[in-house]
């Protein structure tokens, strides 16, 4: 690997000041407080180097985006080739790369999800899915789960379930209601003949890695079939191998009417999202193919990354790898919980989407900061600050995973000492 240090001097103070003055002062202060004020320069696999040449182990993977790690060679090569040929489409002629990605993805998706729309991000995918559900059914209501997270654009935010992100922007899109996640009876009481769709995550990622009962998704599927509502599954974070199967819903044997994807779909190189549905549902968009559109969404450069990414995920059998590595990590983390029951209340997860729930949000913050001191990158889940996530690239090696877990053990021990000293 080339020298990770930059070939020119980078003024970290200038970068921090620019973040503070021109991007977001609160974000700059948060990064500094948590110990992540270094300026990143280079990355490869599961490692990042800052401008001082310091090495970091990435256990966050861009909140699940980097399934293939940083700068995966096959994806980067595909993007370079497309860049030299045609990075953006004319939007008038047809494009082979976009067509090939759609066809290959259609072969992988559960059920009869043969039609798709490409965009830039998960929140855009959710927006499109919500629009399609209302268009197809002619119904207004959307039922979502408390503590869910579907993005921060207006429609996606309306479907999300944490008030701290929603209340400042009220009033949101009308006709959204929320029920406790995993509660079949509450879901059944909320869905009626006016419901266009139920939107759920198979596992609530930002909610704190919450896994529902095994019968929950099958019950949601049966309920939607009975009432004529559509089932939308948001697999933006769980899809493409993260939880040990290609799509998390496969473990329940449930196929949605509409699925939302992003994050890992772009291979960690380009932003790329998609929502997909069955031909029957998609017919509502085909009468007027410009009813839902995006000038830059699904551009050839991003689709080249997506095509290379899904081929690499399949070639490396990353869903199986995530399952095996996750099982080992969960066993070790459960031992850590048993050693510190006053700090850690629960460890849960599936594959390499793992949540460590602390007894206090401040303790979670202390552990994240202690990990930063050891140059290990981690973060809490957006809807549950009690929960620290372990969500590394799916290509992480056993030695890298052990390095991260060792640092975590040390960080928890450091937090335990501090808590003990404060109690004396």
C-alpha positions in Angstrom: 0.0 0.0 0.0 1.2 3.5 -0.8 2.2 5.8 2.1 -1.0 6.9 3.8 0.4 10.3 4.7 -0.5 13.1 2.4 2.1 14.3 -0.1 1.4 17.9 1.0 0.8 19.5 4.4 -2.8 19.7 5.6 -3.7 22.2 8.2 -6.1 20.4 10.5 -7.0 23.6 12.3 -8.1 25.2 9.0 -10.3 22.2 8.2 -11.9 22.3 11.7 -12.5 26.0 11.3 -14.1 25.6 7.9 -16.5 22.9 9.4 -17.3 25.2 12.3 -17.8 28.3 10.2 -19.3 27.0 6.9 -20.8 23.5 7.6 -22.1 23.0 11.1 -20.5 24.3 14.3 -22.4 21.7 16.4 -21.1 18.8 14.2 -17.5 20.1 14.5 -17.8 20.4 18.3 -19.3 16.9 18.6 -16.5 15.4 16.5 -13.9 17.1 18.7 -15.7 16.1 21.9 -15.8 12.4 20.9 -12.1 12.4 19.9 -12.7 12.3 16.1 -11.2 15.6 15.1 -8.5 14.1 12.9 -8.7 14.8 9.2 -9.1 11.6 7.2 -6.9 11.3 4.2 -6.7 7.7 2.9 -8.6 4.4 3.4 -8.4 0.8 2.3 -10.3 -2.2 3.5 -11.2 -1.7 7.1 -8.5 0.9 7.8 -8.5 4.7 7.6 -5.4 7.0 7.9 -5.6 10.6 8.9 -3.3 13.4 7.7 -0.8 12.7 10.5 -0.5 9.1 9.3 -2.4 7.7 12.3 -4.3 4.4 11.6 -7.9 3.8 12.6 -9.9 0.6 12.5 -13.4 1.2 11.1 -16.1 -0.6 12.9 -18.8 1.7 11.6 -18.5 1.2 7.8 -20.2 4.5 7.0 -23.3 3.3 9.0 -23.3 0.1 6.9 -22.5 1.6 3.6 -19.0 0.0 3.2 -20.0 -3.7 3.0 -16.9 -4.2 0.8 -14.7 -1.9 2.8 -13.0 1.3 1.7 -12.0 1.5 -1.9 -12.9 -2.0 -3.0 -10.7 -2.7 -6.1 -13.4 -4.2 -8.3 -15.8 -1.4 -7.7 -13.2 1.4 -8.0 -12.1 -0.1 -11.3 -15.6 -0.3 -12.7 -16.2 3.3 -11.8 -12.9 4.5 -13.4 -13.8 2.7 -16.6 -17.3 4.2 -16.6 -15.8 7.6 -15.8 -13.6 7.5 -18.8 -16.5 6.4 -21.0 -19.6 8.3 -19.9 -20.2 9.3 -16.2 -23.6 11.0 -16.7 -26.4 9.9 -19.0 -28.0 12.0 -21.7 -31.4 11.1 -20.1 -32.8 10.5 -23.6 -31.0 7.4 -24.9 -30.9 4.1 -23.1 -27.9 3.0 -21.0 -26.5 -0.5 -20.9 -25.0 -0.1 -17.3 -28.3 0.9 -15.8 -30.1 -1.9 -17.7 -27.6 -4.5 -16.5 -27.8 -3.4 -12.9 -31.6 -3.6 -13.0 -31.6 -7.0 -14.5 -29.0 -8.5 -12.1 -30.7 -7.0 -9.1 -34.1 -8.3 -10.2 -32.6 -11.9 -10.2 -31.6 -11.4 -6.5 -34.6 -9.7 -5.0 -37.1 -11.7 -3.0 -40.6 -12.5 -4.5 -41.6 -10.8 -7.7 -39.8 -7.5 -7.4 -38.8 -7.1 -11.0 -39.2 -3.4 -11.6 -37.1 -0.7 -10.0 -36.2 3.0 -9.8 -32.6 4.2 -9.0 -31.9 7.2 -6.9 -29.1 8.5 -4.7 -30.0 7.5 -1.2 -32.1 5.5 1.2 -34.4 8.4 2.1 -35.1 9.0 -1.6 -35.9 5.3 -2.0 -38.4 5.5 0.8 -40.0 8.6 -0.6 -40.5 6.8 -3.9 -41.9 3.7 -2.2 -44.4 5.8 -0.2 -45.5 7.6 -3.4 -45.9 4.4 -5.3 -48.0 2.8 -2.5 -50.4 5.7 -2.5 -50.5 5.8 -6.3 -51.2 2.1 -6.6 -53.8 1.7 -3.9 -55.5 5.1 -4.1 -55.4 5.1 -0.3 -53.9 7.8 2.0 -52.8 6.1 5.2 -49.3 4.9 6.0 -48.6 2.8 9.1 -45.1 2.7 10.5 -43.3 1.6 13.6 -42.3 3.6 16.7 -38.5 4.1 16.9 -38.1 3.3 13.2 -35.8 5.2 11.0 -36.4 5.7 7.3 -34.5 9.0 6.5 -34.8 12.7 7.0 -36.6 14.1 3.9 -40.2 15.1 4.7 -42.0 11.9 3.7 -39.4 9.6 5.1 -39.2 11.6 8.3 -43.0 11.3 8.6 -42.6 7.5 8.6 -39.7 7.6 11.1 -40.4 7.2 14.7 -38.3 9.5 16.9 -39.8 12.9 17.8 -36.4 14.7 18.4 -35.9 14.6 14.6 -39.5 15.2 13.7 -40.9 17.9 16.0 -38.8 20.8 14.7 -40.2 20.3 11.2 -43.9 19.9 12.1 -46.4 19.7 10.6 -45.2 16.7 8.6 -47.0 14.7 5.9 -50.5 13.8 7.1 -52.0 10.4 7.5 -49.0 8.7 9.1 -49.5 6.6 12.3 -47.0 4.7 14.4 -47.4 1.5 16.4 -44.9 -0.4 18.7 -42.4 -2.4 16.7 -42.9 -6.2 17.0 -46.5 -5.9 18.3 -48.8 -7.8 16.0 -52.0 -6.8 17.8 -51.1 -3.1 17.6 -50.3 -3.4 13.9 -53.6 -5.2 13.2 -55.6 -2.5 15.1 -53.9 0.3 13.0 -54.3 -1.2 9.5 -57.7 -0.8 7.8 -59.2 -0.4 4.3 -57.8 3.1 4.1 -54.2 2.0 4.6 -52.0 2.3 1.6 -48.9 0.6 3.1 -47.2 -0.7 6.2 -43.5 0.3 6.2 -41.1 -1.6 8.4 -37.5 -2.4 8.8 -36.9 -6.2 9.2 -34.5 -5.2 12.0 -34.6 -1.6 13.4 -31.1 -0.4 12.9 -31.1 3.1 14.1 -33.7 2.1 16.7 -30.9 0.2 18.5 -30.6 -3.1 16.5 -34.1 -4.3 17.6 -35.0 -7.7 16.3 -38.7 -8.5 16.2 -40.3 -11.8 17.1 -40.0 -14.5 14.4 -43.8 -14.3 13.6 -43.8 -10.5 13.2 -43.0 -10.1 9.5 -45.2 -13.1 8.5 -48.0 -11.6 10.4 -47.5 -8.2 8.8 -47.5 -9.9 5.4 -50.8 -11.7 6.1 -52.4 -8.6 7.5 -51.5 -6.6 4.4 -52.8 -9.3 2.1 -56.0 -9.4 4.0 -56.6 -5.6 3.9 -55.2 -4.8 0.5 -52.4 -2.7 2.0 -48.9 -3.0 0.6 -45.9 -4.1 2.7 -42.9 -1.9 2.2 -39.7 -3.3 3.7 -36.8 -0.8 4.3 -33.7 -2.8 3.8 -31.4 0.2 3.3 -29.3 -0.9 6.2 -30.0 -4.6 6.5 -29.9 -5.5 2.8 -27.1 -7.0 0.7 -25.6 -9.4 3.2 -25.4 -7.3 6.4 -27.5 -9.7 8.6 -26.2 -13.0 7.3 -28.6 -13.4 4.4 -28.7 -11.3 1.2 -31.8 -9.6 2.4 -32.9 -9.7 6.1 -36.5 -10.5 5.2 -35.4 -13.8 3.7 -34.9 -15.3 7.1 -38.6 -14.8 7.8 -39.6 -16.2 4.4 -41.4 -12.9 3.7 -41.3 -11.0 0.4 -42.5 -7.4 0.4 -44.5 -5.6 -2.2 -41.9 -2.9 -2.3 -38.3 -2.9 -1.1 -36.0 0.0 -0.4 -32.2 -0.3 -0.8 -29.2 2.0 -0.6 -26.0 2.2 1.5 -24.1 -1.0 0.4 -25.7 -0.9 -3.1 -23.2 1.7 -4.2 -20.3 -0.5 -3.2 -18.8 2.1 -0.9 -17.7 4.2 -3.9 -20.8 5.9 -5.2 -24.1 7.0 -3.6 -26.9 4.8 -5.0 -30.4 3.9 -3.8 -33.3 2.0 -5.3 -36.9 1.0 -4.6 -38.4 -2.0 -6.4 -41.8 -3.5 -6.8 -43.8 -6.1 -8.7 -44.9 -5.5 -12.3 -48.5 -5.3 -11.1 -47.7 -2.5 -8.6 -45.3 -0.8 -11.0 -48.0 -0.4 -13.7 -49.3 2.7 -11.9 -46.0 4.4 -12.8 -45.8 3.3 -16.4 -48.9 5.1 -17.7 -46.9 8.3 -17.2 -43.2 7.2 -16.9 -42.2 10.8 -15.9 -44.6 10.8 -12.9 -41.6 10.1 -10.6 -38.2 11.1 -11.9 -34.7 12.2 -11.0 -32.2 14.2 -13.1 -29.1 12.5 -11.7 -30.5 9.5 -9.9 -29.4 6.1 -11.4 -26.6 7.7 -13.4 -24.2 5.3 -15.2 -21.3 6.1 -12.8 -23.3 5.0 -9.8 -24.9 2.1 -11.6 -21.4 0.8 -12.6 -20.5 0.9 -8.9 -23.7 -0.9 -8.0 -23.3 -3.6 -10.6 -19.7 -4.3 -9.5 -20.7 -4.2 -5.9 -23.5 -6.9 -6.1 -21.2 -9.1 -8.1 -18.4 -8.8 -5.5 -20.9 -9.5 -2.6 -22.0 -12.6 -4.4 -18.5 -13.7 -5.4 -17.2 -13.4 -1.9 -20.3 -14.8 -0.3 -20.4 -12.0 2.1 -23.8 -12.9 3.6 -22.4 -16.2 4.9 -19.3 -14.4 6.1 -21.3 -11.8 8.0 -23.3 -14.6 9.6 -20.1 -16.5 10.8 -18.2 -13.4 11.9 -21.3 -12.0 13.7 -21.9 -15.2 15.6 -18.3 -15.1 17.0 -18.6 -11.4 17.8 -21.9 -11.8 19.6 -20.5 -14.6 21.8 -17.5 -12.5 22.9 -19.7 -9.4 23.5 -22.1 -11.4 25.6 -19.1 -12.4 27.8 -18.3 -8.7 28.0 -21.9 -8.0 29.1 -21.7 -10.7 31.8 -18.4 -9.1 33.1 -20.0 -5.6 33.3 -23.7 -6.1 34.1 -23.9 -2.6 35.7 -22.7 -1.0 32.4 -24.1 -3.2 29.7 -27.8 -4.3 29.8 -28.0 -6.3 26.6 -26.1 -7.4 23.5 -28.1 -8.2 20.4 -27.7 -8.5 16.7 -27.8 -10.6 13.5 -24.8 -11.0 11.3 -22.6 -8.0 11.4 -25.3 -5.6 12.6 -24.8 -5.7 16.4 -26.0 -3.4 19.1 -24.5 -3.1 22.6 -27.0 -1.4 24.9 -25.6 0.4 27.9 -27.4 1.2 31.1 -26.8 5.0 30.5 -26.3 7.1 27.4 -23.4 8.8 29.0 -21.6 5.5 29.5 -22.1 4.8 25.8 -20.5 8.1 25.0 -17.6 7.4 27.3 -17.0 4.1 25.6 -17.1 5.6 22.1 -14.6 8.3 23.2 -12.4 5.6 24.7 -12.5 3.7 21.5 -11.5 6.9 19.7 -8.4 7.1 21.9 -7.5 3.6 20.7 -8.3 4.7 17.1 -11.3 2.5 16.6 -14.3 4.1 14.9 -17.7 3.4 16.3 -21.0 5.3 17.0 -24.3 5.1 18.7 -27.6 4.4 16.9 -29.5 7.5 15.9 -32.8 6.7 17.6 -31.2 5.1 20.7 -28.2 6.8 22.2 -27.9 3.9 24.7 -26.8 1.6 22.0 -23.3 1.4 20.5 -23.3 -0.3 17.1 -20.7 -2.7 15.8 -21.2 -2.6 12.0 -17.9 -3.2 10.3 -17.3 -3.9 6.6 -18.3 -7.4 5.8 -14.8 -8.2 4.6 -13.3 -7.6 8.1 -10.7 -10.3 8.9 -10.7 -12.3 12.1 -7.6 -10.5 13.4 -9.2 -7.1 12.7 -12.4 -8.1 14.4 -10.4 -9.3 17.4 -8.5 -6.0 17.4 -11.7 -4.1 17.6 -13.2 -6.3 20.3 -10.0 -6.1 22.3 -10.2 -2.3 22.1 -13.9 -2.4 23.1 -13.0 -4.5 26.2 -10.4 -2.0 27.2 -12.8 0.9 26.6 -15.6 -0.6 28.7 -13.0 -1.3 31.5 -11.9 2.3 31.3 -15.5 3.5 31.6 -16.1 1.1 34.5 -13.2 2.6 36.4 -14.5 6.1 35.8 -18.0 5.2 36.9 -16.6 3.5 40.0 -14.5 6.5 41.0 -17.5 8.8 40.6 -19.6 6.6 42.9 -17.0 6.5 45.7 
